[in-house]
């Protein structure tokens, strides 16, 4: 089952793969409803024969060859420390994902459907701090679905971190030979991501403002225009935006900003975990000058420097 998104740019909607993880508690089985952004999903397949890897974490079921690409497979129930009911193999599926430029498979108990949901209907998981787990996992957002049920959006990037496959290069130091001035605006719902990006931008000489989503980003732009008026483009040198954010996503934010003549000339760089040419194309259609996959400080510095220089000539 191949997965392709049919969303239009600027729609402020996301498509989720709705999947289920069942939990055994004494004599009862509970159904957990979860979702992952379609933009991170390559395809969904039946559970293949896996080759076990000694010395790996318990939640790594093994590896398999998918069209000459070796892919590690994570058992999501084990990763979330959930006690699984027996005899679930029949309906189990593997969701093949690509994000942070890493291919990885996730075993789920059932893959149900594709849901189209407005980002405005997704609430931040405020009940979960960056260092708090829920069933051993991190939750980035929640949304209500039919029957008063709640769908939890998983932060599967946490698996990448647990496996040691994604390590931000936070020790990169920019050259002091060329420092920039002016303001940079960051949009990201992750406080950790904002901290990493802010450190890189401050190291380049920028004064940094932060917003947690697209709605707050537009509010910050209005506030800056009230302060600087027509000189804003001389002050605000660049906007760094995540794509996946509650209330208003990065693509919708960019489309709104580019349609407003007050902000249309300010360059926008998407900095996100979603990798792939299709997402890059969507970013360009939304008005982004560049599309970066989180996070290599040297690549980030070089691209931001290139774009700011190009827009200040």
Buried (B, 14 or more C-beta within 10 A) or exposed (E): EEBEBEBEBBBBBBBBBBBBBBBBEEEEEEEBBBBBBBBBBBBBBEBBEBEEEEEEEEBBBBBBEBEEEEBBBBBBBBBBEBEBBEEBEEBBBBBBBBBBBBBBBBBBBBBEEBBEBBBBBBBBBEEBEEEEEEBBBBBBBBBEBEEEEEBBBBBBBBBBBBBEBBEBEEEBEBEEEEEBEBBBBBBBBBEEBBBBBBBBBEBBBBBBBBBBBBBBBBEBBEEBBEEBEEEBBEBBBBBBBBBBBBBBBBBBBBBBBBEBEBBEEBBBBBBBBBBBEEBBEBBBBBBBBBBBBBBBBEEBBEBBBEBBEEBEE
